[in-house]
Structure formats: C-alpha cells, structure tokens
Amino acid sequence: MEEYLGVAEEEGISGKEIAAALSIVMAVSGCRVRAQFKEARARIHQKGRLSQGTVSDE
C-alpha cells in the first residue's frame, strides 16, 4: 500500500482524491459481501433449513 501511495504522491494525486477512491472501493466491497450473504440465505431458504423471519434482510 505504501508503494502505491508513494506513486500517487509522485503523480500529484491529492489525499482527498485517494480518500474518495478508498471510500468507493470500501462501499463496493461492502455491497458485494451483502449480496453474497443474501445469495447464501436464499439457498438456505430453498433447502428449507431456515424459517422465514429468522434472519433479517436489512
């Protein structure tokens, strides 16, 4: 990570720009985890192992 930040600094990329990019990456990653959870939950429901309402979608 330090190497990337060094290159970014050499290229004139500001700390604010880096923070914005990191925020986007973290948001996308979080949505991916949520989507994987929902997919796993749907598979469990299909197999009848989880009664409705036990695990929240939110």
PyMOL commands that set and color helices and strands:
alter all, ss='L'
color gray80, all
select helices_A, chain A and resi 2-10+15-46
alter helices_A, ss='H'
color red, helices_A
deselect
rebuild
show_as cartoon
